[in-house]
Amino acid sequence: MSRFRPGRVIGISVGTLVILMIGVYGPATLLGPLPTAAVTLMTPDAPVAASTPALPAAGTSGILALTPVSEAADAADTDTAAATDGAAALGAAPIATGGGAEALPMASAAKIITALVVLDAKPLAVGEAGPAYSLVTADYQDYLDYTAEDARTVIVFPGESWTEREMLQAMILGSSNNHADTLARWAFGSVDAYLAAANEWLAANGMGDTTVVDANGLSDGSAGTGADLARIAALAATNPVIADIIAKPASALVGQRGVNNTTAYLPDEGITGISRSYTDAGGVCFLFTAAVTVDTETFTFAGAFLGEPDYDTLTADLTALMASARAGITQLPVLTQGDAYATLTTAWGDTADAVVGTPKTRFGWQAATPGEAVVDLDAVATGRAGSSVGRVTVDAFGESVSSNLKLERTLTDPGPGWRLLHPIPLITALIDSQ
């Protein structure tokens, strides 16, 4: 008859435990996966702009980056390319704004809105004349009335025929107040119907701070902000029909009626005027584009200055703006090599920063810092200095820019001693890996 031997049971239990430790615990701790490093995100110092835009303290103003018209003109599908650029102009934030944020009388900048809204309703291809319109008594009376008020006009006669393109030429190049009304009536049936459509168009395109109460801007109630009107200038510059009209000499006007191009101003500074006008309430109002070339790259932006007291002030302010543009437009750092976007800390106390491995720059004018970074890191426990551990992406000047992230220093294996003494994090890591 066998007898119960406690010592033997204890020995078996101890032996079993030792076997389990050697066969399971040892491999689980010594050979199993390590817990991944904890991640702490970081924000490096923002790059410093070489020169911020110089904008007037008075009035209201704004500038907006845009794709040069020449790129749209070189595209295989010009209308599609221009539409894409126009969409970009609508979605882009201004590079900078100046003066006040309240809407001010916009003078003849309202005619550029008229041109955009009419072309939206009655599209033209570049070089196309469009449908012809026979002027009626109301069109001739507008000419007489505006001439009597000493407002800008282009002469017309009852019954003569003008094409859509010719009417746009007279309104844009000659700043013809009577042609603005004629275009509005022709495209929408009445000026009131045009105004309803134009204000709906402004609101739908994110320019709710701007309102028109006439087609030509003679009324003080047609008012807008510098930010909105810079967007109008960008849309006009990237509209292939308007850009083509502005690029042509004034002699392109119907009948070569001796009308000067009212839009041109300071071309030697790299400025192309889109609309230039003066009213007592609005002061000098100017919509324009400007270009700065550095080496082989050109940066083009659209701008609006409203409420300038006189042309001497406009000249001084535009000259200052272009000087700041030439100083500030360059290859701008977006993601700088060595900048840390995260710190990795292991359970055994090693730390290493995740830093930008490949620098990224963009040609432009940095008035605002790149947007918030999106960091996508791999699960890392150990790794050599310089090894890739993920990517960082930022929005810069309307473009998504990405670069790889690398370990700034080595994260080492903690060794068998740490592994054997820290079973819980190791077993947790093993379970998580299954």
Secondary structure, DSSP 8 states (H G I E B T S, - for coil): -----HHHHHHHHHHHHHHHIIIIIHHHHHTS-----EEEE--------S------SSSEEEEEEE--HHHHHHSSSHHHHHHHHHHHHHH---SEEEE-SS-EE-TTHHHHHHHHHHHHHS---TT----EEE--HHHHHHHHHHHHTT-------TT-EEEHHHHHHHHHTS--HHHHHHHHHHHHSSHHHHHHHHHHHHHHTT-TT-B-SSSSS-STT-EE-HHHHHHHHHHHHT-HHHHHHHHS-GGGSGGG-----SS---GGGTEEEEEEEEETTTEEEEEEEEEEEETTEEEEEEEEEEEESSHHHHHHHHHHHHHHHHHHEEEEEEE-TT-EEEEEE-TTS-EEEEEESS-EEEEEE-SS-----EEEE---S-B-TT-EEEEEEEEETTEEEEEEEEESS-B----HHHHHH-HHHHHHHHHHH-
